[in-house]
Structures are given as C-alpha cells and as structure tokens.
C-alpha cells in the first residue's frame, strides 16, 4: 500500500517475545507467592507456643549423711515407731500385731468429726446439747473407772469445748456424744472411723467404739503414726492438742491433761490412753527447727505394761530426745545460688535460684533424695517463683534468675 504520511499501525509482537513476557510475569507471581508463604511460615513458627520447659538440677540429686544409723532407746515390750515428716521412718520396735488402743482412739474420733465439721482457728463452733441418755450412763461409766467430763442432761457445749474435753482430759462420755451429734448413733459413726482408717492406709486398725474403752478397738504404732500425721494437718486439732489444761466455759476448775511432756523438747501435741487390756499408750508430735527447716516428728508408743499411760509418755520422751540429738542438717545451697536450669527447648535457658537457705535434714546413714517440684511457665519473668526444691523435710522456693533467650534459628526451624 502506498504511504499516506500517517504512522504505521502497531505490529503484533513476535510470538517468542510475548511468551517470554508471560513467563516473566508467572515467575514474579511464583516468587511473590513463595515470599508470602515463607513469611507466613516464619510468622507461624515465631508465634507458636513454646514447648514445655525442662528443669535440670545443678546440685546433687541426693545426699547421704555419713556415719552409722543411730540407735534409739526402744521399749523392751509393746511397740513403738518414730517418723520424721518429709524424710521417713527413723525406726521402730516390737513388730506390728494389732493391740488395743485405749483412748488413743479419740484421735480418730476428733479427725472424723473435724473433717465433717471444720473449725476455723480460734473459733468456738456451734453449741451442742447433751442427750439425757449420755447423762444416764454416767454412773455406770464412773463405776468402770472411765475418764469423764461428767456431762449432764441438756448441758450445752461448744464444739471446741467438746473436742477439748475429748482430747485433753480424754472424756469418754463426750466421745460417745460426738458420735451421736455427727451421725445420729454410735454404729454409724464407728463405720465412718473405719472408712477413714482405710483411706489413710491403716491396714491393721479396726474401730469398734468412739472412745477406745472397748478392747475390740485395735491398731498398731505404725498405723497411729499415719493417723496423727493426718490429724496434725488440721489447724483446729493442732490448737486443741497443744493445751495443757481443760478450762470449762462459764467457770469451774481447770483440769490437767495427760500429756505432761507438752512443751518439752518441742512437743506440740499428743494423746494418751490406758486400759487394763491395752496397757499404756501414747502418740505424740514435736516440731523442731533443724538447720532452718521446720521439722515435724511424729511417734507412737503402745502396749506398755504399767498401771497408767505415764510409762508410755516417759518412754516416748526418751526416744524423742535421742532422735532429736541424732537429726542434723547439711547445707546444699545458699540464698541466691543457682540450684537448677530451666531449659526452654529452643536453645535458651534461665537459672533457678534458691529463695532461702537449702538444708537437707536427716541422720547418719540416711540417703535423702533431692528433686525439683513444680510446673514453671515456658517464658517466666525474672524473679518469678518457679517451684520448689524438695529435700526431705525442707521445701525451698526457687526463683527465676538470669539466662539466655531462645535461639531465633531454632524457633524458625523446629518441627513437631
């Protein structure tokens, strides 16, 4: 065609050039998509919850006290056990044949009653009314020589005063009234006593009455230690058994309790018992500061052939004194010292430091395990409490100290 002076119309690109431009656009789209994917994966990895941390102790996982195990002055008759809370049994004697408990049974009566009717520290509790039946039984109980408060019909007692009479002056009449107040009748309450014994692992114990006067109520020193350990965790119980005297409400003469070693050698509670069938029995608890660790010592002496519970009490004191002389503490860490590392599983770790002196309690020949107890968060703040180090009787809090952060590379590349 002849040229008319106008611009020629655009020519379509060559097929190869057009295909090249399309390929370049596709490649840019693919690269952009890959970058978005990588960014998303990276963000997802960084936002994933951290794995559960692990704790590794930097101190020894156990401590063995040098020397030979102490020999305690065990009784020649009956049976006895001494237990150090958090550590274990220090020793025992006399086997484990069930024997009548006498009034030591009242520890279980109080334990069951307080579990169903809790008392706050210092609280008097509800007022309870004595039944005419209980009053009518007093003359027969006196003829048998039972220990009594000597309740009267319709007498009113607060729950605390009733439990004080039960545990301090060992009042049998009040024991049976507590059973009635709780369960309506003695048989139902005794069933609750036996159920509680089963829960506590007291496999050699059987209760047939709430006062222990009946010789069919039997147990062992080891079982009674299990019970007293549980009872001493109830604040109202520990308050009541730490009283020397029973002081009646509204006046009246105070009456001396049977635990005449209360307040000596750290003794903070106990319960005596005596019948002709049982002999002298005594369960006791003492608290001692051993190297800064508040240590609870619980013991039982049963089946002492004597005219009262006094021989059981004296025997228990001799065992306790010898044990306290043998119990020692060994330092494991000072305050602020690193006792463990908290590993976040991503290459970072933080020190766990003792919040107070860490001393392990024991006696010659004993090995005490040391372990961490707690569930620390994955990303704890410095100074936060992360758990405790458990060294027998000692449980010392640990705090988060300094450390290194998790690795970015490991956070981005972790799988699973």
C-alpha positions in Angstrom: 0.0 0.0 0.0 1.4 3.5 -0.7 2.4 5.6 2.4 -0.1 8.3 3.1 2.1 10.2 5.7 0.4 8.7 8.9 2.2 6.4 11.4 2.0 2.8 10.5 -0.3 0.7 12.7 1.4 -1.2 15.6 2.6 -4.6 14.7 1.9 -7.5 17.0 4.9 -8.8 18.9 6.7 -11.7 17.7 5.3 -14.9 19.3 8.6 -15.6 21.1 8.7 -12.2 22.7 5.1 -12.4 24.0 5.8 -15.8 25.5 8.9 -14.5 27.3 6.9 -11.7 28.9 4.2 -14.1 30.1 6.9 -16.3 31.6 8.5 -13.4 33.4 5.1 -12.5 35.0 4.5 -16.0 36.1 7.9 -16.2 37.7 7.3 -12.9 39.5 3.9 -14.3 40.8 5.6 -17.5 41.9 8.4 -15.6 43.7 5.8 -13.4 45.4 3.8 -16.3 46.5 6.8 -18.1 47.9 7.8 -15.0 49.8 4.3 -14.7 51.3 4.4 -18.4 52.1 7.9 -18.1 53.8 6.8 -15.1 55.7 3.7 -16.9 56.9 5.6 -20.0 57.9 8.2 -17.8 59.7 5.4 -15.8 61.5 3.7 -19.1 62.4 6.9 -20.5 63.8 7.6 -17.4 65.8 4.0 -17.3 67.1 3.8 -21.0 68.0 3.6 -21.6 71.8 7.0 -22.6 73.2 7.4 -26.3 74.2 7.1 -27.3 77.8 10.3 -26.4 79.6 12.5 -29.0 81.4 14.3 -28.5 84.7 17.8 -29.9 85.4 19.2 -29.7 88.9 22.7 -28.3 89.3 23.0 -29.7 92.8 23.2 -33.4 93.7 20.0 -35.4 93.3 20.6 -37.0 96.7 22.5 -36.5 99.9 23.9 -39.3 102.1 24.7 -38.4 105.7 27.9 -40.0 106.9 28.1 -42.4 109.8 26.1 -45.2 111.2 22.3 -45.1 111.9 21.5 -44.0 115.4 20.3 -46.5 118.0 17.2 -45.2 119.8 16.1 -46.3 123.3 13.2 -48.5 122.2 10.9 -50.1 124.8 11.5 -53.7 125.8 7.8 -54.5 125.5 5.0 -53.4 123.3 5.7 -51.5 120.1 7.0 -48.1 119.0 7.5 -46.1 115.8 9.2 -42.7 115.1 8.6 -40.8 111.9 10.2 -37.6 110.6 7.8 -35.9 108.2 9.1 -35.5 104.7 12.0 -37.9 105.5 10.6 -41.2 106.6 10.5 -43.7 109.5 13.5 -43.3 111.7 13.0 -46.6 113.4 10.6 -49.0 115.1 10.4 -51.8 117.6 8.0 -54.6 118.7 6.5 -55.7 115.4 3.1 -54.8 114.1 0.5 -57.0 115.8 -2.7 -55.0 116.4 -3.2 -54.1 120.0 -6.0 -52.3 121.9 -5.7 -48.6 121.5 -7.5 -47.4 124.6 -8.1 -43.6 124.5 -5.6 -43.1 121.6 -8.7 -44.0 119.5 -10.0 -40.5 120.3 -7.6 -39.0 117.8 -9.7 -40.7 115.1 -12.9 -39.5 116.7 -11.6 -35.9 116.5 -10.2 -36.4 113.0 -13.5 -37.7 111.6 -15.6 -35.1 113.4 -13.4 -32.2 112.3 -13.4 -33.4 108.7 -17.2 -33.2 108.7 -17.5 -30.1 110.9 -14.4 -27.9 110.3 -13.4 -25.3 112.8 -11.5 -22.1 111.9 -8.6 -21.2 114.1 -9.8 -19.9 117.4 -13.5 -20.5 116.5 -15.8 -21.9 119.2 -18.1 -23.6 116.7 -21.8 -24.4 117.1 -23.3 -25.1 120.5 -24.3 -28.8 121.0 -26.7 -30.2 123.6 -26.0 -33.3 125.7 -28.6 -36.0 125.4 -30.4 -37.4 128.5 -29.1 -40.9 127.5 -25.5 -39.7 127.9 -26.2 -38.3 131.4 -28.0 -41.5 132.4 -24.8 -43.5 131.5 -22.5 -41.5 133.8 -23.0 -43.7 137.0 -22.1 -46.9 135.1 -19.1 -45.2 133.4 -17.9 -44.0 136.8 -18.1 -47.5 138.3 -15.9 -48.8 135.5 -13.4 -46.0 136.2 -13.7 -44.3 132.8 -12.3 -40.8 132.3 -15.2 -38.4 132.0 -16.3 -34.8 131.8 -19.4 -36.0 133.7 -21.9 -34.4 131.3 -25.5 -33.6 132.5 -28.7 -33.8 130.5 -29.3 -30.8 128.2 -25.8 -29.4 129.1 -24.6 -27.1 126.3 -21.1 -27.4 124.9 -19.5 -25.6 122.1 -17.9 -27.9 119.5 -14.4 -26.7 120.5 -15.0 -27.3 124.2 -16.4 -30.8 123.4 -13.2 -31.6 121.4 -11.0 -30.2 124.2 -12.7 -32.4 126.7 -12.2 -35.3 124.3 -8.5 -34.8 123.6 -7.2 -33.1 126.8 -9.0 -34.9 129.6 -10.0 -37.9 127.4 -13.7 -37.7 128.2 -15.4 -41.0 127.2 -18.9 -39.5 127.7 -18.1 -36.7 125.2 -16.6 -39.2 122.7 -20.0 -41.0 122.5 -21.9 -37.7 122.3 -19.7 -36.6 119.4 -20.6 -39.8 117.6 -24.3 -39.1 118.2 -24.0 -35.4 117.2 -22.3 -36.4 114.0 -24.1 -39.5 112.8 -27.2 -39.9 114.9 -25.9 -43.1 116.5 -22.6 -44.7 117.6 -22.7 -47.5 115.0 -22.8 -45.2 112.0 -20.0 -43.0 113.4 -17.8 -46.1 114.0 -18.3 -47.0 110.4 -17.0 -43.6 109.4 -14.0 -44.1 111.6 -13.2 -47.4 109.9 -13.7 -45.9 106.5 -11.3 -43.1 107.4 -8.7 -45.6 108.6 -9.0 -47.4 105.2 -8.4 -44.2 103.3 -5.3 -43.4 105.4 -3.8 -46.8 104.7 -4.2 -48.0 108.3 -4.5 -51.7 107.3 -4.0 -53.1 110.8 -6.7 -51.0 112.5 -10.3 -51.7 113.5 -12.6 -49.4 115.5 -15.5 -50.8 117.5 -16.3 -47.7 119.6 -15.5 -43.9 119.5 -13.7 -43.8 122.9 -11.3 -46.7 122.7 -12.6 -48.2 126.0 -13.7 -51.3 124.2 -10.8 -53.7 123.8 -12.0 -54.6 120.3 -10.7 -51.3 119.0 -7.2 -52.2 117.9 -4.3 -50.7 115.9 -0.6 -50.6 115.6 2.0 -47.9 116.4 2.7 -47.5 112.7 -1.0 -47.0 111.9 -1.4 -44.5 114.7 1.6 -42.5 113.3 -0.2 -42.4 109.9 -3.3 -41.0 111.7 -1.6 -38.4 113.8 0.3 -37.1 110.8 -3.0 -36.6 109.0 -4.6 -35.0 112.1 -1.8 -32.6 112.6 -2.6 -31.0 109.2 -5.9 -29.8 110.7 -5.3 -26.4 112.4 -8.1 -26.8 115.0 -6.7 -30.2 116.0 -3.2 -28.8 116.4 -4.6 -26.0 118.5 -6.5 -28.3 120.8 -3.8 -30.9 121.5 -1.4 -28.1 122.3 -3.2 -27.3 125.6 -2.1 -28.5 128.9 -5.3 -27.8 130.7 -9.0 -28.2 130.1 -10.8 -25.0 131.2 -14.6 -25.2 131.3 -16.7 -22.5 129.9 -18.5 -20.4 132.5 -16.1 -21.1 135.3 -15.2 -24.3 137.1 -11.9 -25.8 138.0 -9.3 -26.4 135.2 -8.3 -30.0 134.7 -4.8 -31.2 133.8 -4.3 -33.1 130.6 -2.4 -36.4 130.4 0.3 -35.2 128.1 2.8 -34.0 130.8 5.7 -33.6 128.3 3.8 -31.0 126.3 6.1 -28.0 125.6 9.3 -30.0 126.3 11.7 -30.9 123.6 9.5 -29.3 121.0 6.4 -31.4 121.8 3.3 -29.7 120.5 0.6 -32.3 120.9 -0.3 -35.9 121.8 -2.9 -38.3 123.2 -2.5 -40.8 126.0 -4.5 -43.9 126.5 -4.8 -46.6 129.2 -6.9 -49.7 129.9 -6.0 -52.9 131.6 -6.3 -54.7 128.2 -4.2 -52.1 126.3 -1.7 -51.0 128.9 -0.2 -47.6 128.4 -0.3 -45.9 125.0 0.9 -42.5 123.8 1.0 -40.8 120.4 2.9 -37.5 120.1 4.1 -34.8 117.8 7.0 -32.4 118.1 8.3 -29.6 115.9 12.0 -28.7 115.7 13.9 -26.2 113.7 16.7 -28.2 112.1 19.0 -26.0 110.0 16.2 -23.6 109.2 13.8 -26.4 108.2 10.7 -26.7 110.4 10.6 -30.4 111.0 7.6 -32.4 112.3 8.4 -35.5 114.3 5.5 -38.0 115.0 5.7 -41.1 117.1 3.7 -43.7 118.9 4.4 -46.0 121.9 1.9 -48.7 122.6 1.4 -51.7 124.9 3.5 -50.6 127.9 2.7 -52.8 130.8 2.2 -50.3 133.6 -0.7 -49.0 135.8 -1.1 -45.9 133.7 -0.1 -44.2 130.5 2.8 -42.4 132.3 5.4 -45.1 131.3 4.4 -44.8 127.6 4.8 -41.0 127.9 8.2 -41.3 129.6 9.4 -43.9 127.0 8.3 -41.6 124.2 10.2 -38.7 125.6 13.4 -40.8 125.8 13.0 -41.9 122.1 12.3 -38.3 121.1 15.3 -36.8 122.9 17.7 -39.3 121.4 16.2 -38.8 117.9 16.5 -35.0 118.1 20.1 -35.3 119.1 20.7 -37.5 116.0 18.8 -35.4 113.5 21.1 -32.9 111.7 21.1 -30.7 108.7 23.5 -30.4 105.8 23.7 -27.3 103.6 23.0 -27.8 99.9 22.7 -24.2 98.7 22.8 -20.6 100.0 20.2 -18.0 99.1 20.5 -16.8 95.6 22.6 -19.8 94.5 21.7 -21.5 91.2 20.2 -24.9 92.0 18.7 -25.7 88.6 18.5 -24.6 85.0 15.2 -24.1 83.2 15.6 -25.2 79.6 13.0 -23.8 77.2 13.7 -26.5 74.5 14.7 -23.8 71.9 18.3 -23.2 72.9 17.6 -20.8 75.8 17.8 -21.4 79.5 17.4 -19.5 82.7 18.8 -20.0 86.2 16.6 -21.1 89.1 18.0 -19.8 92.4 17.2 -20.7 96.0 15.0 -18.1 97.7 16.3 -19.1 101.1 19.0 -21.5 102.6 18.5 -25.0 101.3 19.4 -27.5 104.0 18.7 -31.2 103.9 17.6 -32.8 107.2 18.4 -36.4 108.2 20.5 -38.6 110.4 23.7 -40.7 110.0 23.4 -43.4 107.4 20.4 -41.9 105.7 20.2 -41.0 102.0 17.7 -38.3 101.2 16.6 -37.7 97.6 16.6 -34.1 96.3 14.3 -33.2 93.5 12.5 -30.2 91.8 8.8 -30.0 92.3 6.8 -27.5 90.2 5.3 -26.6 86.8 7.1 -23.5 85.7 5.8 -21.5 82.8 7.6 -21.7 79.4 8.5 -18.0 79.4 8.8 -16.9 83.1 9.8 -13.5 84.1 12.9 -12.8 86.1 12.1 -13.0 89.9 9.0 -15.2 89.4 8.6 -18.2 91.6 9.1 -21.3 89.5 8.5 -24.2 92.0 10.4 -25.7 95.0 13.4 -27.9 95.6 12.2 -30.8 97.8 15.0 -32.1 100.1 13.1 -34.2 102.6 11.8 -32.1 105.4 12.9 -28.9 103.6 10.9 -27.4 100.7 12.6 -24.2 99.5 11.1 -22.0 96.8 13.2 -21.2 93.7 13.0 -18.1 91.6 13.8 -17.3 88.0 17.2 -15.7 87.6 19.3 -14.6 84.6 19.7 -16.6 81.4 19.8 -16.6 77.7 16.8 -16.2 75.3 15.7 -18.9 72.9 17.5 -19.1 69.5 15.7 -17.4 66.6 17.1 -20.1 64.3 15.8 -22.9 66.4 12.4 -21.2 66.7 12.2 -21.0 62.9 13.4 -24.4 62.2 11.8 -26.5 64.9 9.4 -29.3 63.9 6.8 -31.3 65.7 
